[in-house]
């Protein structure tokens, strides 16, 4: 086999490996790259990060078995991060989703105790003035602050047909 053929074979292997690379594999490569830039063995890197050597090895070889929070924490300080990407079409490349591109209601609207978002199947709106139910159920009884967001319920479920729809 000539050197050109070997080079072509290696290029084909590299292209296939790049195509087959998963997000978990990319995380492992990022951590390995950071460790190598620092010139540290897995054991020394683990000591610097406050982890065990086996934890470093598991992250480098199988980051997909960790929770997303653990992976994001592992990438802190490495110069790498995880991003949400919209796949590109044939005429446009993939793009990283800017966190500010999400609608305000998705970013900040929470139920009053802040524990969770409103149900996705309800249109959520900013409360300009407190809804009628709040005055009767809570204000006059000295309960809780006025809601900042609300999700008005539809008058009827959209999938339920009325007699008018049948005609």
C-alpha positions as CSV (number, residue, x, y, z in Angstrom):
1,X,0.0,0.0,0.0
2,X,1.5,3.4,-1.0
3,X,1.7,6.3,1.4
4,X,-1.1,8.1,-0.6
5,X,-3.4,5.1,-0.2
6,X,-2.6,5.0,3.5
7,X,-3.3,8.7,3.9
8,X,-6.6,8.3,2.0
9,X,-7.6,5.3,4.2
10,X,-6.8,7.3,7.4
11,X,-8.8,10.3,6.0
12,X,-11.8,8.0,5.4
13,X,-11.5,6.5,8.9
14,X,-11.4,10.0,10.4
15,X,-14.5,11.1,8.5
16,X,-16.4,8.0,9.6
17,X,-15.3,8.5,13.2
18,X,-16.4,12.2,13.1
19,X,-19.8,11.2,11.6
20,X,-20.3,8.5,14.3
21,X,-19.2,10.8,17.2
22,X,-22.0,11.2,19.7
23,X,-22.5,14.1,22.1
24,X,-21.2,12.0,25.0
25,X,-18.1,11.2,22.9
26,X,-17.6,14.8,22.2
27,X,-17.8,15.6,26.0
28,X,-15.2,13.0,26.7
29,X,-12.9,14.4,24.0
30,X,-13.4,17.9,25.4
31,X,-12.4,16.8,28.9
32,X,-9.5,14.8,27.6
33,X,-8.4,17.9,25.6
34,X,-8.5,20.1,28.7
35,X,-6.5,17.6,30.7
36,X,-3.9,17.3,28.0
37,X,-3.6,21.1,27.7
38,X,-2.9,21.1,31.4
39,X,-0.3,18.4,31.0
40,X,-2.0,16.2,33.6
41,X,-2.6,12.5,33.9
42,X,-6.1,11.3,34.8
43,X,-5.0,10.8,38.4
44,X,-3.5,14.4,38.7
45,X,-6.5,15.9,36.8
46,X,-8.8,14.1,39.2
47,X,-6.9,15.6,42.2
48,X,-7.1,19.1,40.7
49,X,-10.9,18.8,40.1
50,X,-11.6,17.0,43.4
51,X,-12.8,13.8,41.7
52,X,-11.6,10.3,41.8
53,X,-9.4,9.0,38.9
54,X,-12.2,6.5,38.0
55,X,-14.7,9.4,37.7
56,X,-12.4,11.2,35.2
57,X,-12.0,7.9,33.2
58,X,-15.8,7.4,33.2
59,X,-16.5,11.0,32.0
60,X,-13.9,10.6,29.2
61,X,-15.2,7.3,28.0
62,X,-18.9,7.3,28.9
63,X,-20.2,10.8,29.6
64,X,-23.6,9.7,28.3
65,X,-24.2,7.7,31.5
66,X,-24.1,10.9,33.6
67,X,-26.9,13.3,34.2
68,X,-26.9,16.5,32.1
69,X,-26.2,18.6,35.2
70,X,-23.1,16.5,36.0
71,X,-21.8,16.8,32.4
72,X,-22.4,20.6,32.4
73,X,-20.6,20.9,35.8
74,X,-17.7,18.8,34.5
75,X,-17.2,21.2,31.5
76,X,-17.0,24.3,33.8
77,X,-13.6,25.8,33.4
78,X,-12.5,23.7,30.5
79,X,-13.3,26.2,27.8
80,X,-16.1,24.0,26.5
81,X,-19.8,24.1,27.0
82,X,-22.9,22.3,25.8
83,X,-25.2,24.2,23.4
84,X,-28.6,23.6,21.9
85,X,-28.4,23.6,18.1
86,X,-31.2,23.9,15.5
87,X,-30.3,21.6,12.7
88,X,-29.6,23.3,9.4
89,X,-31.4,22.7,6.1
90,X,-29.8,22.0,2.8
91,X,-29.3,25.7,2.1
92,X,-28.5,26.9,5.7
93,X,-26.0,25.7,8.3
94,X,-27.0,24.6,11.8
95,X,-27.3,27.5,14.3
96,X,-26.7,27.7,18.1
97,X,-29.9,28.7,19.8
98,X,-29.5,32.0,21.6
99,X,-31.0,31.8,25.1
100,X,-32.6,35.2,24.6
101,X,-34.5,33.9,21.5
102,X,-37.1,32.1,23.6
103,X,-40.3,34.0,24.3
104,X,-40.6,35.9,27.5
105,X,-43.4,33.7,28.7
106,X,-41.2,30.6,28.4
107,X,-38.3,32.2,30.2
108,X,-40.0,33.9,33.2
109,X,-43.6,32.8,33.6
110,X,-44.0,30.5,36.6
111,X,-46.8,29.6,38.9
112,X,-46.7,31.9,41.9
113,X,-44.6,29.7,44.1
114,X,-42.0,29.6,41.3
115,X,-41.9,25.8,41.3
116,X,-42.9,25.1,37.7
117,X,-44.0,26.5,34.4
118,X,-47.5,26.8,33.2
119,X,-48.9,23.8,31.2
120,X,-47.6,24.0,27.6
121,X,-51.1,23.4,26.2
122,X,-52.4,26.6,27.6
123,X,-51.6,30.0,26.2
124,X,-50.0,32.0,29.1
125,X,-50.2,35.7,29.3
126,X,-48.9,38.5,31.6
127,X,-51.5,39.6,34.1
128,X,-52.1,43.3,33.5
129,X,-54.5,43.4,36.3
130,X,-55.4,40.6,38.6
131,X,-57.9,38.1,37.2
132,X,-61.5,38.2,38.6
133,X,-61.0,34.8,40.4
134,X,-58.1,36.3,42.5
135,X,-60.2,39.1,43.9
136,X,-62.9,36.7,45.1
137,X,-60.8,33.8,46.2
138,X,-57.7,35.5,47.7
139,X,-57.6,39.2,47.9
140,X,-60.7,39.6,50.2
141,X,-59.4,36.8,52.4
142,X,-55.8,38.3,52.7
143,X,-54.2,35.4,50.8
144,X,-51.2,35.6,48.5
145,X,-50.0,38.3,46.2
146,X,-51.7,38.9,42.8
147,X,-50.5,36.6,40.1
148,X,-48.1,38.1,37.5
149,X,-49.0,35.4,34.9
150,X,-52.1,33.5,34.1
151,X,-53.3,30.9,31.6
152,X,-56.9,31.6,30.7
153,X,-58.9,28.4,30.1
154,X,-60.6,28.0,26.8
155,X,-64.4,28.2,27.1
156,X,-64.6,24.6,25.8
157,X,-62.0,22.1,24.8
158,X,-61.1,22.5,21.1
159,X,-61.6,18.8,20.3
160,X,-65.2,18.8,21.7
161,X,-67.8,19.4,19.0
162,X,-70.8,21.5,19.8
163,X,-74.2,21.3,18.0
164,X,-73.2,24.4,16.0
165,X,-70.1,22.6,14.6
166,X,-72.1,19.7,13.4
167,X,-74.2,21.8,11.0
